Amino acid sequence: MRTTLSDLTESYPGESFTPSLVCPVCAGSSRILHLASNIHPDKPYAFNLRVCSTCSHGWIDPMPTQGLLNHLYARRSRSVIGEWGTSPLTIPEQVCVQREMKRPPARYFELGVGQGHLYQLFVEHGWKCTGVDPGDWAGRFPNVYRDLSDVDPALSADLLVAFDVLEHVSDPVSILRSLRKLAAPKARLYCAMPNRESLRARRDRQQWRMVRPLGHVNYYSKKSITRALKLAGFAVRYVRATDLNELRFPRRRQDIKPALIEMLGLGDQWIVIAERR
């Protein structure tokens, strides 16, 4: 039997999907680039992957509502959750640690705690930590809430991170504005997200490893993430194409390609550091 959008809602009672013809970042016009198959192994469905004619942002159409996405993550649905990575810290997370652990502990906020490798590290180093994650897996860490609306609005965090988060939300600008409200003046925000302009994305198209609806619903160009942060009240201080996995000296032939991708800045992730304006 053919999968329908209703089959993907998993009994969610509210509005589930909306047509998404204009860019969720800049409201520019769009065209269909290719199809994007969802990741649920038993419920195949082909979404359109659209690209903005103004900022080159990519997204799926129709777009799931944030309510539906929260519902699916809370249920650990196979529509949004695949396999956890094996590396304790990704390259973007390592960059954050290397830059920020040098200063005295302050107030730390993490959106998308996940398995908690990074969060726990900051807890152990004496930072005052608060986090948000919709899944039960993050409940074992202190001060982790289910939703941004549960966080004390007077938090005033000095350091905020949102690694591998902005591809999972339906309205990234709105999420970034919520983060700004929790940020102290001049606070730094670290984030990482799929690089739609990468070599892998251009070569693999619908087979690109980051094309993972409903887990991933937004795909960023350098221009689109810069614009999203600016609209939300952040100034971009650093942006670079990188990869997910730790870079090691290539000792085997199969290690040469990922090492070159990282060294040449051809990776399919963006790492971005921004500052609250």
N, C-alpha and C positions, 0 to 999 in steps of 0.2 A: 504494500500500500504506500502511496506517495505521501511524504511528510509535508504537513502544512505548518504555517506559523503558529497556529493554535496548539499543535503538538509540542512546540518548544516552550510553551508558557508554564508548564508543570503546575497547573491549578492556580496560577497567580490571578487574583480577583480584579486587578485594576487594568488600566490601559497598558498594552504590552509592546506594540510596535507602532511607529509613525513613519509616513513617507519622509524621506530626507533628501531633497533635491538640491538644497543650497548648503554651502559650506558651514559646518558647525563652529568654525573659528571666525571667518570674516564675512559670511553670508554671500560669498561670491557664487557665480553660476558654476555648473559642473557638467562633466560628461562621464559616461561609464567606461572605465578602463578595462575591466575584465570581471569575471565571476569570482566569488569567494565562498567556498564550501565550509559549512560549520563543522565544529570538531566533535560533536556528539557521534559516536560510532554507530549508533542504532537509529539516528534520526537525521539522515542526510537532507540538507537544504542548501540551495544555491542563492546567495545574496548577490546583489550588484556591488562592486567596489567602485565608488565614484572618486573623481579627482577634481579639485578646485581649479578653475581657470585663472584665478588671481594669486593664490598663495601656495598652490600645489599640494594642499592637504589631501589626505585620502580618508575615506570612511565607508562603512557599509550602509546599504539602503535596501529595505527599510531599517531604521535604527531602533534598537530596543530601548524602552524607557529605562531611566535609572531605577525606578521601582522594581521593574522586572529583573534587572541585573542584580540588585541587592537581594532579591528573593532567591535567585538561582545560586548566588554565592553562599548565602546562608544555608542552603540545602546541599551544598557541595555537588551541585549538578555537573554532570559530564558535558553539558553544553558550554560551561565556562572554565572548568578546571581540568587540566591535563596532568602530566607528570611533573612532580617537583624536580628542580635542578639538583645536581649532586654537589656543586661547588658551594662551600659555606658562604663566600662572598663573591659577588660578581665584580667585574672590573669597575663599573661606576661606584659600587659600594666601597671598594678599596680606595678609590680616589677620595671619596668623602672622608674616610678614616684617616688617610695620610695627611689631609689638609686640616681637619678639624680637631683631631686628638691632641694637637700641639698646644691648643689654648686651654685655659682653665675651664672646668666643667660649668655648664650653664643650663639653660632650659632647651630641651630637645623634643621635637614633635615629629612623628612618623605616620604618614598616611599609607596604609597597605603594609602592615607589620609582617604578614605572611608567616614563614617559619621562625622569624624572630632572630636570625643570626645577627643582624646589624643592631637591632633594638637592644638585645641582651648585652652586646658589647658596650654600648653607651651607658646602660644601667650599671654594669660592672666598673666602669670608669668614673662613676660618681655623678653623672649628669642627672638632672631632674627630668625624667622621661614621661611622655604621654603619647599614646598612639591610638589609631583607629584601624579596625579590620572587621569586615562583616562575618568572618568565619569563626567557628568554635576553636580552630587550631591555635589562635592567638590568645585565647583566654587565660593561658597559664602565665602570661607576663603581666607585671603590675601596670595599672593605669591604662589599660587598653580597652577602648570602648567600641561598640558596634557601629556607631554612626557619628559623622561630624557634628550633628546637632546635639549630641550628648556631651561634647567637650565644653569646658568652662570657657566662655567667650573672652574672659580676661586673662587667658593663658600667657600671651605675649612671649612666644617662643623665640629664642635667639638663633636656633638652627632648625630648619624644617627639611624633611626628605620625603620624596614621593617617587621612589624607584619602581619602574614597571607598573605604574598606576594609570597614567593618563591615556593609555591605549584601551583601558578597561571601562571607561566612563562615557556616558552618552553626551555630556555637555562639559568639555574640559575647561572652558573659560569660567563657567560657574564654579567648578571645583577649585580652580586657582584663586578666584575671588574669595572663596571661603577660607582658603589657606592664608591669604593676605590678612584677613581679619584676626587670625590667630598669631600673626607675626609681630615681633617687636620692631621698632624703627631700625632700619639698616640690617635686619635679619637676613641671613642667607638661606636660599632654597636650592636644594640639589634635586634634580629629577633626571630620569632616563626613560626613553621610549623608542619604539621602532622607527628606523630611518627609512622612509619611503624612497629616498633618492639614492640608496645604496646600490652597489654593484649586484648584490644578491637579489634585491627587490626588482631591479630592472631585468635581470637575467631570468629569474625564476617565475616572475609574474604570479599567477594564482597558486603556484607551487612554492612560493616563498615561505620559509618557515614561520614568519610572523603573521601570515594570513590565517587567523584562527578565530573566526566568529564562533560563538558569541563571546569567547574569551577576549579577543581583541576586536575593537570596533572602530578605532581611530588610528591613523598612520600618518606620521609627521614628516614634513619637509623642514629644512632649516628656517625658512621664512614663516611657516605656519606656527612652529613652537615659539619663535621669537615674537610673533604677533599676538599669540594667545597670552603669553606672559605680560606683554606690554598692556594689553586690554585689561588684565587683571590687576595692574598696579605694580608690576615687577620690572626691573631693568636687567637685561641679560648681560652678564659679565664674562661668561665663558661658554663656548659650545664647540663640541668636537664629535666627530664620528668615531665610534669605538666598537668593541665586541662585548659579548657577555662573559666569556670564559677567561680565566687567568692566562696571561701570556707567559709561556715558558720557552726556553731556548729549544729550537727544533732539533731533537735528537733522532727522530724518525722521519722518513719521507712524508708520511701523512700529516706531520706537524708543521711542515714548511708553509703550507697554504694559509692556515689560520694565523700563523705568526706574521706573515707578510701583510695580511688583511689589517691586522692591528697596527703594525708599524707604519703602514702607508695611509692610515686613516680611512680605510675603505669599509669599515665594519657596518653592520646593519642596525646599530643602536646609536642614538644621540645621548651624550651626557651633557647636561646643561646646569650651569650655576647662575642663579639670579639673585638680585638684592631687592628687598622691599623698598619702594620709593615713598 
